Amino acid sequence: MPRVNNKTITFAQESSTEKVSVMTHGPLDVLLTTDPVNVAGEIKNCHDHYEFFFPINTVQRISIENKCIDCQPGQIVPINPGQQHSFFGGDKAVSFIVFRYDSAYLTELIQSMELSEQATGSFSHPAFVSEAYPVSSGIQTLSARIIREFDEYKAGRDRMLLSLAEVLGILLVRTCYSRRNTAVEGKQLMQSERYLRFRQVIDYMQTHLDQKITIDDLAQIAGMNRYHFIRTFKSAFLQSPYDYLTDLRIERAAQLLKEDTLPASEIASMCGFFSASRFSAAFKLATGDTPTQYRNKYRAGLASEKERGNIRR
């Protein structure tokens, strides 16, 4: 059985002698700043494993393959094997945790979860979308437990760390594989005979997004009782009817934010969110951005593309 290895490395920075503690066991390495690290310049890396970057305080800029990502405490950024990535702290010392997984191990884990169809990009391993994802309380609690388990020399520590590493990996995969693809995948699944029974339900959701839709309404359309409907729907689409409906509403809201100039409050109502605060919270949970941030980033991207087009001409 692999043994636990606790060591400390010097952080690669010309003007810095601060240190990062590295805890290793089996497929998982945990990199944890023992003190805030001064990163005056930009540190660039490229690895053959998966990394999940979890800032403890604000990092000024994270870049993955030249894509800049705004990541705040309470969020996590996945980095795929072979991706060039860097972060910049400016004049502020930064603290962070990095969960680093062996690529073969995490690839096998993703495949065992039957999620490999969601992989994107030209990687030999399943690839996460480079974004900042909200960290659940479960991941936060489990992360603290793993770090504590490394520090404490209790009986069965090796087995415990292997088990915790697998559970953390599953939670990270669930979190960082884009939820926004779920509704699209569900539509594709409907082509098979197994999912045809829910076609009317999905059609009803899509045409009544601006209205209040209850589980009882959907169960009646499906011709099932409430509990059988919830169970069979979740078995078919790997998520509850409520979560599926929320994904459809978020998908529609994102489209309207891009295509229309309506206030976010009006878009919320058009997509079935009956309060602006609930809409903003649900949208940020799904995309990592508030509706306003999402619209501003989209417009900034369009402006940048137009500018590049003018430069080319």
Secondary structure, 3 states (H helix, E strand, C coil): CCCCEEEEEECCCCCCCCEEEEEEECCEEEEEECCCEECCCEEEECCCCEEEEEECCCCCEEEECCEEECCCCCEEEEECCCCCEEEECCCCEECEEEEEECHHHHHHHHHHCCCHHHCCCCCCCCCCCCCCEECCHHHHHHHHHHHHHHHCCCCCHHHHHHHHHHHHHHHHHHHHCCHHHHHHHHHHHCCCHHHHHHHHHHHHHHHCCCCCCCHHHHHHHHCCCHHHHHHHHHHHHCCCHHHHHHHHHHHHHHHHHHHCCCCHHHHHHHCCCCCHHHHHHHHHHHHCCCHHHHHHHHHHHHHHHHHHHHHHC
